[in-house]
Amino acid sequence: MMTAACTTSLLGVAAEAALAVPGVAALQPRLARRLAAAAAPTRADTTPPEAGIRADRAPDGSGWHFEVRCVVAGGRRALDIARDVHDRVTAALITHLATHGLTEPVTVAVTVTGIAARHDAA
């Protein structure tokens, strides 16, 4: 059985894999997390990359579903970046679970939430 610490570990693995994809500028937290951060402006924005990943167990406990919310940089098609994120995150999670002796189904959905502006030197 996976513990909360294991879930946190999976979030970190997914975030690291997503951020390693060329063209991913950042991971974006869900609206609830952004609103909570805005309501407590006492600290600078220290939202961890894992906040852009959501992990849920399948209702019957037979596997995992991950949602990755990313902002992409211009220069490549968003669809190509999203496919690369999907493939890399899926592979990283399956490998991570296997190293812990778990062979569970993993599904990954990637949502592109924005395109970062390019800052070209003039």
N, C-alpha and C positions, 0 to 999 in steps of 0.2 A: 504494500500500500504506500502511496506517495504522501509525504508529509508536506506541511506548509513550506518548510525549508527546501524540499525538493522542487516544489512548484516555483519558488523564487529562483532556484538554480536553473530551471527550464526557461524562465523568463529571461534570465541573463544570457543563456545560450542563444535563444532566439534573437534577442536584441543585438548581440555581437555579430551573429551571422547576417542579419539584415543590414547592419551598418557597414559591413565589409563589401557589400555589393556596390560596384561603381555606379554612380548616379544617385545614390541615396544621400540626401542632404541631412536628414534628421528623422527621428521617430516622433510622432505626435500623440500626446496623451488624449484620452477620450474627454469629452466635454465636461463631465463631472469632475475629473481631476483638475482640468484647467480652471474651472470655476472655484474649486476649493483653494487653489493656489492664488487666484486673484483676490479671494476674500481674506487672505492672510498675507498681505504684502510686506511683512516685516523682514523677510529674507529675499535675497536675490533669487532669480529663477534657478533653482537647483534640482529641477525635475530629472530623475534618472532616466536613461534611455528605455529601461524596462517598462516605464509608464506607457509607452507606445505599443505595448504588447498585452493582449488579453488571453488568458488561458482558462479553458473550462473543460471539466471532465464530461465525457459522454453521459447522458442520463442513466444508462445502465452500467456505467463504470468501466466500459470496455475500451476506452481510448481517450484521446485528447483532441480538442479543437483549439487552434490558435488564431487570433486575429492580429495582423500586423498593420499598423497605421503609419504610413511614411510620407514624407515630403521629398520630392525628387528634384534634382538639379536639371536645368535645361541642358540641351545638347544630345540627349538620347530620348527615344520615344518612351513615354511613361509606361506603356504596355510592356515593352521589353524589360524595363527595370523591374516592374511588378512580377513578371515571370521569373526573372533571375532571383528576386527576393524569395518568392514561393519555393523555388527549387533548393536554394541554399539553406533556408530556414528548415524546410522539411528534412533535408539530409542531416543537418546538424542535430536536430532534435532526435531523430531515429538513432543516430550514432550515440548521442548522450544517453538515451534510455538503454541502449544495448550495453553500454559500459557498466550500467547498474543492474544488468541482468533482466531487463524488462523489454519485452517485445509487444508493444501496444500500438494500435493504429494511431496515426497522427494525421490530422487534416489541417491545412493552413490556408487562410483567406488573407489576401493582401488588398488593402484599400489605400489608394493614392489620395491623400487629403489636400495636396497642394503642390505647386511647382515653385521652387525658390528662384528668385530673380537672379539673373547672371550679372555679376559685377565685372565687366571687362575694363581693363586698363586702357585709357584713351591715349 
